[in-house]
Amino acid sequence: MTEPSGETAPEAPEDVAHEDGAPSAGPEEETTGPEETTGPEGDASGPEEETAGGEDGKAAGEAAPELSEAQAELAAQRELRARIEARKAEKSGPVAGGTKLSGTAADLLAAVRAVEGGSASGSAFFEAAPEPPAAPGPREAVRPPAPAVPVPVPAVAPAPVVAPAPTAGALAGVREVLARGGAPEALASRTAAALGERAAEALTEDPWRLLAVSGVRPEQADGFARALLGGACGPDDPRRTVALTVWLLDRAALQGHTALTVDEVRAGLAGHGVPDPEQAVETAVSEGAVLLFQEEEVPEGEAPEDPEEDPDGSGEETGAGDDGPSEPPLLGLDRYALAEESLAEGLARLVRTVTPEEWDGGELERAVGGHGLVLHTGGEAARAEPSALAAAARERGLRTLVTVHAPERLDAAERAAGTAVPLAALLSGTAGPGRDEEGALALDLLVVLDAPQLDVETGALLVEALPDGCRLVLSGDPDVLGAAGPGAVFADALAARVCPRVASRRPDPGPLGELVSGIGIGELNQVEAPGKEVVIVPVRDAGEAVHRTVQLVADSVPRAFGLSPEDTRVITVGHGGSAGTRALNAALKQRLNPGPGRFGGYDPGDRVAYAPVPGRTVAGTVLGADAEGLRLRTADGEVVVAKERVESALRHGWALTAHQAAGDRWPAVVAVLPGDAAGGLSRPWVYTAFGRAERHLSVVHGVDQALPRAVAEVLAPARTTRLRPLLTGLLAVPDEE
């Protein structure tokens, strides 16, 4: 196995042929700071990881009252949660944002924002023990109840549901308690939103409830508790151990897990100084703060439907584990447990309520005719197959819709005709068919492209909205990086083997298709690229990597391929580091759109990555600002980002992480691999980053043999989930053999 060779196109683009690395584009190197590099799993959602602790709550608690895209999407999400709550336990409320800070408490707020932004690992504000090993965990608190949401009316988008802002009395009480504990007053609104109207009383009784606020770390909550309780608290305080257990599971969700094994949670608790982790877990379970699961083995003599060999081999990527009684007990938060159970039940409902029919056509058409759920796998070229299926279904008179993860991937004609819509717009009710009085979408067939980008909550929301008898096709490339949010919906469904799986045999064309296909099977092959489709740009250090990247985007690629800089996207491993998105975006802005950043660090013309809700990145361009906030132009039209959300929900967007880029493609891509990125590389990362290019890929290469080694040996970390055994348990059928 060899790296793709720069010898296939050694001169193009011309400016990268210099060996001295002398900059010609200004002081790009000066923008590269000593920030840490985070791996792709650790920053799965770009701006979303900043908002993951509850920026949706920010929008709910502090945004203007009129309906926005984010509010409509949040309303649809809460609709699902309200239905689940009717059967299950209560779930958490949103977390609101803070305000500007003055006084001695600024250090803690700075630490909180640094943790949320990914620029720091959370240095202790309070005197505390050294940072223990981190266990995986979440993005939102789980304590107070969410507001009730009405069922949508026919053909009308869900009404905006905004969490009530904390009352003046509640905020005053929270500020007083925070001041007594030495915490910044600016956390008051977020704390009140996280803990509810009685937040001051809750914090007084249990200071570790402060961990429900996004970005607050255990050592900071410990210091806050010591200030309030003095000698009346200790490392084994049940209030502390319960809050830590929830916090560990919350952090796990940021890594894609919907649950953790009991042993992992115990290890995390021990790392934070809990004397008896086993007792701590028992206490958290007995108090209902977390749920304990022991998945049952499929009874002997039963097997999932359609038990043929997995055609795409994606079963290895699921975090659910192998069938059998060896499944370890799991701990999870009710939020994700309920979403997985709702999703499994909804998929089983679709499988059971469809009337099988004999459809003519290819393998995909025949499978969809006979089943309620069909999984379709393949690369970029394979996207034509589900689109053709949808067209054929419409000719049969079926109400059919195609939905995609990224609005930019929509076919213009299909979008104009209303036959294809962005997934977020479909869920929020701003596009797609109307809903009946029960909230069901008026559809007979829904085709979901980019299915690997479905997290468990989005998947549950989508399936919950489909009526009985509706057929569902989940289509996507199982080799790309998974969803930014928790869960592995597509991989788990493939591994469960409870429905037909149709693997496309249509290869992606050209040198780029050949290169990416090889990566998918663990081989980094040299490819012939007569049209300079693939170019390798070796670099010695991160400073040179930043310079070469700016040179490629601004000069070389546009000159060689007739593309504008807007047609090229830069993809790198993390936000931090000397050649992460922050450093690259600073250098690219200086070259492509210099300005003082007078609108919260942004100027008209800046490319941005906007997170309207956690787990979703929308590309846009800054148009300007007014009293309402920052105005962006996106594929969905003009969007206004409220002033208080700009810092947390927006990043410059010339350079993205692979997770941010996973659902989209561009004419040209520059993949930046500086030396400090080697630890974040994996086969899915390389496959995803390289596969975003349509016409040209430049690889700014400074990781030596780490690249072919990652492709050959390093898979993405498995996600611990429960969907696979849930589906198997619901849809297992007796073995007829």
Buried (B, 14 or more C-beta within 10 A) or exposed (E): EEBBBBEBBEEBBEBBEEEEBEBEBBEBBBBBEEBBBBBBBBBBBBBBBBBBBBBBBBBBBBBEEEBBBBBBBBBBBBBBBBBBBEEBBBBBBBBBBBBEBEEEBBBBBBBBBBBBBBBBEBBBBBEBEEBBEBBBBBBBBBBBEBBEBEBBBEEEBBBBBBBEBBEEEBBEBBBBBBBBBBBBBBBBBBBBBBBBBBBBBBBBEBBBBBBBBBBBBBBBBBBBBBBBBEEEBEBBBBBBBBBBBBBBBBBBBBBBBBBBBBEBBBBBBBBBBBEBBEBBBBBBBEEEBBBBBEBEBBEEEEBBBBEEEBBBBBBEBBBBBEBEEEBBEBBBBBBBBBBBBBBBBBBBBBBEEBEEEEBEBEBBBBBBBBBBBBBBBBBBEBBEBBBBBBEBBBEBEBBBBBBBBBBBBBBEEBBEEEBBBBBBBBBBBBBBBBBBEEBBBBBBBBBBBBBBBBBBBBBBBBBBBBBEBBBBBBBBBBBBBBBBBBBBBBBBBBBBBBBBBBBBEEBBEBBBBBBBBBBBEBBBBBBEBEBBBBBBBBBEBBBBBBBBBBBBBBBBBBEBBEBEBBBBBBBBBBBBBBBBBBBBBBBBBBBBBEBEEEBBBBBBBBBBBBBBBBBBBBBBBBBEBEEEBBBBBBBBEEBBBBBBBBBBBBBBBBBBBBBBBBBBBBBBBBBBBBBBBBBBBBBBBBBBBBBBBBBBBBBBBBBEEBBBBBBBEBEBBBBBBBBBBBBBBBBBEEEEE
